[in-house]
Structure formats: C-alpha cells, structure tokens
Amino acid sequence: MRQHTVQTPYMVGEVHFYSTELDGGLVLFDTGPPTPEGEACLLENIDLKQLKYLFITHCHVDHYGLANFILQNSDAEVFIPHRDAIKFQRHVERMARIGELLGGYGFDSDFTVRLRESFERNKVFPARPERFRIVEESPELFSLGISCLACPGHSQSDIVYLVRDAAVTGDILLRNIFQAPLLDIDLMSFEGRFRNYDAYCSSLLNLAQLRGYRIMPGHRQFVANVDTAIHDYVKTLLERAAQILPLRHLPVNEIVKQLFKGRLTEPFFIYLKVSEIVFMLDLLENPALLKASLEQIGLFNEVKALYETVAQGSTS
C-alpha cells in the first residue's frame, strides 16, 4: 500500500490517498482535493490508464473531490458509500432539513441562507461523481480481497477498507486531530438528525477490530496504533464536554455566543462548532453509552477519572 500526500486549502492541511496492486490491477483509495495541486499529485503518482477501481472512504471534498477528474481521464469504476449516494441524490432536500435542524437550535433563516452561501464559497460540495456504484452492494470487494467496515462517527457514511495487513481509515482514526461529526439529517430516514454520538459509540467496537492492522489515515503521516488514536479522541471529547457542562441547559446558539464572545462570525465555522456542541450535549445526556463501548474494547480505565468528572457533572 503506497501513501500519496497533497496539500489542501482546507483547515486540515495535508491529505493522503492510497494505491495498491490487487489481482493484477491498480486500485486507488480516495483522491485528494479538486485543486491544481491535487490533480498534479494524482497524475504524478497514479497511471490513470492502468487504474481499474477507485474506492472512497467518505464523500468529503478532500477525499473524493477528484472523482470526476479520474472518470474523465480513465476507465476506472468509482465506488462510494450508500449514504453518500443518498446525500448526492437528495442534496436540496438535505440542505433544507439541515436548516430546520439549525432553526431548532435557535438560528434564524438569515443564518441558514448565509451558511449555504458559505458552503458555496468554501466549495464544501463539489460535483457528484458522474457515475458511481455503491460500495456495500459491490461483489468486486470480495473478488479483490478487500473487506470493509462501516464506522460512522466522522460522518455518517465512513467506511474503513481492509486490504491485506492495511486498514484505509479515512478520517475516523487520526493522530492528534479531533474532528466532531457534522450536524446532519439522518440520511436513511430523513426524519430528525443523525445521532453522531450514538454512531461513534457503536463504531468503537468495529474500530477495535483494526488492532494489528497498519493504519492508513486520511491526515497526518501515520497513526501509531488504534488504541492510542481512540484514547486521544475520547480524551479530547471528554475534556470539551466538561467545558460546556455549565452551559448545557442553554440553547445551542447561546452556548456558541457564551463560548466565543462574538469572535466567531463565519457561518461555516459556526456550523462546525454547533456540530461539536450537539455531539458533546449527546454525550452529557447519556455518558453511559460511551462507557459501555470503552469497557467492551478494554479502554475505559485509560479515561476513567475524566469520564467520572463529566458523568457526575452531567447529573448535577
């Protein structure tokens, strides 16, 4: 498995994509960003004439943004997660429903309009792939010797690909990076928001299965091991939840005001923080769910003292 790295214009900085030979064919995992630098890096490292398959971990711009470039310059087949396909197909409805969710947290319609403009300005949603197939419905994985695990948490569509001794993890396992899952509608039902916290707690059980694999992360050069990455993420999650304990009874828009004192003005960044706060509030509402998952994978004692502070504070 070869790691390829390209700089992005986004807050996350560098992003990695990966390539390998399977059954005599060239296979790519993720693409890099839709920028001139991204295209140059892709062409320098990947022979597109030989490329047979592209598998996407999740459809965030830095991971799938060059899918159409690849489709236009190769005969490769592109595979994306099922939930991301729904996201593309029902984009307009999804944006409207996200606006409704934000309204429930105290944000008015003017903010929703400015957020959509911010999405466009920051190029959050590049064009959907011109053609694609659904990862979870594709027999090619088995024939190529690839298996996959659904591990929602960073997004609701995160997929980890297992190839020989390597695990291509997208953004679900990172070193010293905490990325709260984005506030979103439940893409399977379009009824209410997706419960990112619940999903992450369930995904911990799948992530524990990656012990012994070489982790191929979406950012930072390496991840030492699964347990360290989980510990660092959960520790940060608990620390930030502790910070909003005194504010947990306020509306979410008021929590944002209290925390940032007007310093946060860009709608996209406010949306990111709202997503993080909602994630923390779900934890404070049901900390036992996280504890149960951590106990099951043998990592609870690492954060026990911090957990107890948060759990006790959430009931006071």
BELLIN-V759501 format. One record per backbone hydrogen bond with DSSP energy under -1.0 kcal/mol. CO is the residue of the C=O (numbers start at 1). NH is the residue of the N-H. If there is no record, write none. Layout:
# BELLIN-V759501
[[CO:NH] [CO:NH]]
This chain:
# BELLIN-V759501
[[2:19] [4:17] [6:15] [10:13] [15:6] [17:4] [18:29] [19:2] [20:27] [22:25] [25:22] [26:52] [26:53] [27:20] [28:55] [29:18] [33:35] [35:39] [36:40] [37:41] [38:42] [39:43] [40:44] [41:45] [42:46] [46:48] [47:50] [50:26] [52:77] [53:28] [54:79] [55:30] [57:159] [58:60] [60:63] [60:64] [61:65] [63:31] [64:67] [66:70] [67:71] [68:72] [77:54] [78:133] [79:56] [80:135] [81:85] [82:86] [83:87] [84:88] [85:89] [86:90] [88:91] [90:94] [91:95] [92:96] [93:97] [94:98] [95:99] [96:100] [97:101] [98:102] [99:103] [100:104] [102:105] [102:107] [103:106] [105:253] [108:112] [109:113] [110:114] [111:115] [112:116] [113:117] [114:118] [115:119] [116:120] [117:121] [118:122] [119:124] [133:80] [134:137] [135:138] [138:141] [139:143] [140:144] [141:146] [142:145] [147:162] [149:160] [155:153] [158:151] [160:149] [161:168] [162:147] [163:166] [165:214] [166:163] [167:216] [168:161] [169:172] [170:218] [184:194] [186:190] [192:186] [194:196] [195:199] [196:200] [197:201] [198:202] [199:203] [200:204] [202:205] [203:207] [204:208] [206:209] [207:210] [208:211] [210:213] [214:167] [216:169] [218:16] [225:229] [226:230] [227:231] [228:232] [229:233] [230:234] [231:235] [232:236] [233:237] [234:238] [235:239] [236:240] [237:241] [238:242] [239:243] [240:244] [244:247] [245:248] [247:250] [251:255] [252:256] [253:257] [254:258] [255:259] [256:260] [257:261] [260:263] [266:270] [267:271] [268:272] [269:273] [270:274] [271:275] [272:276] [273:277] [274:278] [275:279] [276:280] [277:281] [278:282] [279:283] [280:284] [281:285] [282:286] [286:289] [287:291] [288:292] [289:293] [290:294] [291:295] [292:296] [293:297] [294:299] [295:298] [300:303] [303:307] [304:308] [305:309] [306:310] [307:311] [308:312] [309:313] [310:314]]
